[in-house]
């Protein structure tokens, strides 16, 4: 049974791996045996992640890339593939901007969509083409509870996460025939930089916690099992699925 979840001999590219959910996923995949390519927006952004990967006996390379820049994403894809076969792609890099919808700056709308949707699609397209040739591959997109609901003062983020759920299903429909599994993880409310404003809002924090059946916010490490499952042979007949890891939020 353990072999079903082993990633030994595989190479994974994880965007947004400098901290939070991306870091936790990268470390989990490394602990399962994968060789990692970690990305962040700055050259030194993944120092802590590399240390954690080393501590679990893993190996990793870092490629810096600004996911809001299409040419930088193209370079990232090419540089990653130049290192060898990419078996697993995790599109975790993301950004958020908060403002009332009637005052939301279009410049921020475009940036959120570029990072959260365009970069994920472009990387999937470039690496997916090689996976199609090999007839094997795993792509994991990071969705959100806002793939299901509207949120408050985050219209661009909500639109991007609805889009990610749709892109996941669209790619799965086309690529399942090539033995490529494209799925998504929808984290619930996790303690990360992206949710710092919510954590600091006493009333919203209390309301969110009260609705979570697990009675706590998620920690980044809570995504480890789901990520390894979707990256491994254990999920070979799972495709186009958005897996909620939310402490029961959607069931309440």
Secondary structure, 3 states (H helix, E strand, C coil): CHHHHCCCCCEEEECCCCCHHHHHHHHHHHHCCCEEEEEECCCCCCHHHHHHHHHCCCCEEEEECCCCCHHHHHHHHHHHHHCCCCCEEEECCCCCCCCCHHHCCHHHHHHHHHHHHHHHHHHHHHHHHHHHHHCCEEEEEECCHHHCCCCCCCHHHHHHHHHHHHHHHHHHHHHHHHCEEEEEEEECCECCHHHHHHHHCHHHHHHHHHHCCCCCCECHHHHHHHHHHHHCHHHCCCCCCEEEECCCHHHC
